[in-house]
Amino acid sequence: MQFSKCVLLGITILGGVLIFASIFCVERLTLLSQNDVLVVPKSNITTSKRTGLKFYEQTLFTGHIVEYYPPQSVDGSLQLKSKSRYENGIKHGESKQWYPNGMLGFIAYYEKGKLHGPHISVWANGNLRAIAMYEKGKIQGLARQWYVSGEKFKRMNYIDGMEVGLQQAWRTNGKLYVNYENVNGRIFGMKKANLCFGLDNEELIL
């Protein structure tokens, strides 16, 4: 009887060990899969002055480059400031920036170093700042900007990075001060200022 109890206890313990080992293996595999992509602080990355390529330990970098704000709390916890994906030293994939309070303020996508996909930024108060679409580095279609107050600022149209069709801009009081059409490089309408779509600097306005 005691032998049966011992066997049963041994089986129970062994089962528990196997379950624990299985869980441990799953967690370790998950951890390994998360670590497949290198995440390296910006301070550990070097940039070629000649080509602009990113290097880590003298090798063209593939992975995520991250940057943090200085510690804002007593416990020294860090807030992520930016995170960008690189492949062979070139920006490729998702690029994000955050405000010190943790709110996402900027997101864009790259393909082999060129903007490709949605390009969106937000003011520090949460209002949308700008939105545009890019294809292989060139702005395409409707692009819009807003003032920090949320009022509309610019509404522009592009094909392959060139202004095409209706272009408009408003002052903070809502008054339209730019309203023209670009037809084959010719301007028809009211143009009191040169328009440009300023998202390329990728800098958040705090």
Secondary structure, DSSP 8 states (H G I E B T S, - for coil): -HHHHHHHHHHHHHHHHHHHHHHHHHHHHHHHHHTTSEEEEGGG-EE-TTT--EEETTEE--EEEEEE----STT----EEEEEEEETTEEEEEEEEE-TTS-EEEEEEEETTEEEEEEEEE-TTS-EEEEEEEETTEEEEEEEEE-TTS-EEEEEEEETTEE-EEEEEE-TTS-EEEEEEEETTEEEEEESS------TT-----
